[in-house]
């Protein structure tokens, strides 16, 4: 993935699970950082909506 700010390659810093305590939905959280401009991006995708790789 490229940085939306400077269009350079970003690196995955951490992947873990998070959840919504109200409805029990489990998410895969991915945290990425652009080493060039310092931008951080976090995505949380519901586990049941993820494609098998």
ZAKOL-147378 format. One record per atom (N, C-alpha, C, O): residue number from 1; x, y, z; atom name. Coordinates in steps of 0.2 Angstrom, whole numbers, m for minus. Layout:
N
VEXZA  nr     u     v     w atom
VEXZA NUM     X     Y     Z   CA
...
***
This chain:
53
VEXZA  nr     u     v     w atom
VEXZA   1     4    m6     0    N
VEXZA   1     0     0     0   CA
VEXZA   1     5     6     0    C
VEXZA   1    10     6     3    O
VEXZA   2     2    11    m3    N
VEXZA   2     6    18    m4   CA
VEXZA   2     3    23     1    C
VEXZA   2    m3    23     2    O
VEXZA   3     7    27     4    N
VEXZA   3     5    32     8   CA
VEXZA   3     0    37     4    C
VEXZA   3     2    39    m1    O
VEXZA   4    m6    39     7    N
VEXZA   4   m10    44     4   CA
VEXZA   4    m7    51     4    C
VEXZA   4   m10    55     0    O
VEXZA   5    m2    52     8    N
VEXZA   5     1    59     9   CA
VEXZA   5     6    60     4    C
VEXZA   5     7    65     0    O
VEXZA   6    11    55     4    N
VEXZA   6    17    56    m1   CA
VEXZA   6    18    51    m6    C
VEXZA   6    23    52   m10    O
VEXZA   7    14    46    m6    N
VEXZA   7    13    41   m11   CA
VEXZA   7    19    36   m11    C
VEXZA   7    21    33   m16    O
VEXZA   8    23    36    m6    N
VEXZA   8    29    31    m5   CA
VEXZA   8    26    25    m1    C
VEXZA   8    20    25     1    O
VEXZA   9    30    19    m2    N
VEXZA   9    28    13     1   CA
VEXZA   9    27    14     9    C
VEXZA   9    31    17    12    O
VEXZA  10    22    11    12    N
VEXZA  10    21    11    19   CA
VEXZA  10    22     4    22    C
VEXZA  10    21    m1    18    O
VEXZA  11    24     3    28    N
VEXZA  11    26    m3    31   CA
VEXZA  11    21    m5    37    C
VEXZA  11    18     0    40    O
VEXZA  12    19   m11    37    N
VEXZA  12    15   m14    42   CA
VEXZA  12    19   m14    49    C
VEXZA  12    24   m17    49    O
VEXZA  13    17   m10    54    N
VEXZA  13    20   m10    60   CA
VEXZA  13    17   m15    65    C
VEXZA  13    21   m18    69    O
VEXZA  14    11   m17    65    N
VEXZA  14     8   m21    69   CA
VEXZA  14     1   m24    67    C
VEXZA  14    m3   m20    63    O
VEXZA  15     0   m30    68    N
VEXZA  15    m7   m33    66   CA
VEXZA  15    m9   m37    73    C
VEXZA  15    m6   m41    76    O
VEXZA  16   m16   m36    74    N
VEXZA  16   m18   m39    80   CA
VEXZA  16   m26   m39    79    C
VEXZA  16   m29   m37    74    O
VEXZA  17   m29   m41    85    N
VEXZA  17   m37   m42    85   CA
VEXZA  17   m39   m37    89    C
VEXZA  17   m37   m35    95    O
VEXZA  18   m45   m34    87    N
VEXZA  18   m49   m29    92   CA
VEXZA  18   m56   m32    92    C
VEXZA  18   m58   m36    87    O
VEXZA  19   m60   m29    96    N
VEXZA  19   m67   m31    96   CA
VEXZA  19   m72   m26    99    C
VEXZA  19   m69   m21   102    O
VEXZA  20   m78   m26    97    N
VEXZA  20   m83   m22    99   CA
VEXZA  20   m86   m25   105    C
VEXZA  20   m90   m30   104    O
VEXZA  21   m86   m22   111    N
VEXZA  21   m88   m26   117   CA
VEXZA  21   m96   m25   117    C
VEXZA  21   m99   m29   120    O
VEXZA  22   m99   m21   113    N
VEXZA  22  m106   m20   113   CA
VEXZA  22  m110   m26   109    C
VEXZA  22  m115   m28   111    O
VEXZA  23  m107   m28   103    N
VEXZA  23  m110   m33    99   CA
VEXZA  23  m106   m39    98    C
VEXZA  23  m108   m44    95    O
VEXZA  24  m100   m39   101    N
VEXZA  24   m95   m45   100   CA
VEXZA  24   m92   m46    93    C
VEXZA  24   m88   m51    92    O
VEXZA  25   m92   m41    89    N
VEXZA  25   m89   m41    82   CA
VEXZA  25   m81   m41    83    C
VEXZA  25   m79   m37    87    O
VEXZA  26   m78   m46    80    N
VEXZA  26   m70   m46    81   CA
VEXZA  26   m68   m43    74    C
VEXZA  26   m70   m45    69    O
VEXZA  27   m62   m39    75    N
VEXZA  27   m59   m36    69   CA
VEXZA  27   m52   m38    69    C
VEXZA  27   m49   m39    74    O
VEXZA  28   m49   m38    63    N
VEXZA  28   m42   m38    62   CA
VEXZA  28   m39   m31    61    C
VEXZA  28   m41   m28    56    O
VEXZA  29   m35   m29    66    N
VEXZA  29   m33   m22    65   CA
VEXZA  29   m26   m22    63    C
VEXZA  29   m21   m26    65    O
VEXZA  30   m24   m18    58    N
VEXZA  30   m18   m17    55   CA
VEXZA  30   m15   m10    55    C
VEXZA  30   m19    m5    53    O
VEXZA  31   m10    m9    58    N
VEXZA  31    m7    m2    59   CA
VEXZA  31    m1    m2    55    C
VEXZA  31     4    m6    55    O
VEXZA  32    m1     4    50    N
VEXZA  32     5     5    45   CA
VEXZA  32     8    12    47    C
VEXZA  32     4    16    49    O
VEXZA  33    14    12    45    N
VEXZA  33    18    19    46   CA
VEXZA  33    22    20    39    C
VEXZA  33    25    16    36    O
VEXZA  34    22    26    37    N
VEXZA  34    26    29    32   CA
VEXZA  34    32    32    35    C
VEXZA  34    32    37    39    O
VEXZA  35    38    29    34    N
VEXZA  35    44    31    36   CA
VEXZA  35    46    37    33    C
VEXZA  35    51    41    36    O
VEXZA  36    44    39    27    N
VEXZA  36    46    45    24   CA
VEXZA  36    43    51    27    C
VEXZA  36    46    57    27    O
VEXZA  37    36    51    28    N
VEXZA  37    33    57    30   CA
VEXZA  37    30    57    37    C
VEXZA  37    27    62    40    O
VEXZA  38    30    51    40    N
VEXZA  38    27    50    47   CA
VEXZA  38    20    49    48    C
VEXZA  38    17    49    53    O
VEXZA  39    16    48    42    N
VEXZA  39     9    46    42   CA
VEXZA  39     8    39    45    C
VEXZA  39    11    35    43    O
VEXZA  40     3    39    49    N
VEXZA  40     1    32    52   CA
VEXZA  40    m6    31    49    C
VEXZA  40   m11    35    49    O
VEXZA  41    m8    24    48    N
VEXZA  41   m14    22    45   CA
VEXZA  41   m16    16    49    C
VEXZA  41   m12    11    50    O
VEXZA  42   m22    16    52    N
VEXZA  42   m25    10    55   CA
VEXZA  42   m31     8    52    C
VEXZA  42   m36    12    50    O
VEXZA  43   m32     1    50    N
VEXZA  43   m38    m1    47   CA
VEXZA  43   m40    m7    52    C
VEXZA  43   m36   m10    55    O
VEXZA  44   m47    m7    52    N
VEXZA  44   m50   m13    56   CA
VEXZA  44   m55   m16    52    C
VEXZA  44   m60   m13    50    O
VEXZA  45   m54   m22    50    N
VEXZA  45   m59   m26    45   CA
VEXZA  45   m62   m31    49    C
VEXZA  45   m59   m35    52    O
VEXZA  46   m69   m32    49    N
VEXZA  46   m72   m37    52   CA
VEXZA  46   m70   m44    50    C
VEXZA  46   m69   m45    44    O
VEXZA  47   m68   m49    54    N
VEXZA  47   m66   m55    53   CA
VEXZA  47   m70   m59    48    C
VEXZA  47   m68   m62    43    O
VEXZA  48   m77   m58    49    N
VEXZA  48   m81   m62    44   CA
VEXZA  48   m82   m60    37    C
VEXZA  48   m84   m63    33    O
VEXZA  49   m79   m54    36    N
VEXZA  49   m79   m51    29   CA
VEXZA  49   m72   m51    26    C
VEXZA  49   m72   m49    20    O
VEXZA  50   m67   m55    29    N
VEXZA  50   m61   m55    26   CA
VEXZA  50   m60   m61    21    C
VEXZA  50   m64   m66    22    O
VEXZA  51   m57   m60    16    N
VEXZA  51   m55   m65    10   CA
VEXZA  51   m50   m70    13    C
VEXZA  51   m46   m68    16    O
VEXZA  52   m51   m76    11    N
VEXZA  52   m46   m81    13   CA
VEXZA  52   m40   m80     8    C
VEXZA  52   m41   m79     2    O
VEXZA  53   m34   m80    11    N
VEXZA  53   m28   m79     7   CA
VEXZA  53   m24   m86     7    C
VEXZA  53   m18   m86     4    O
***
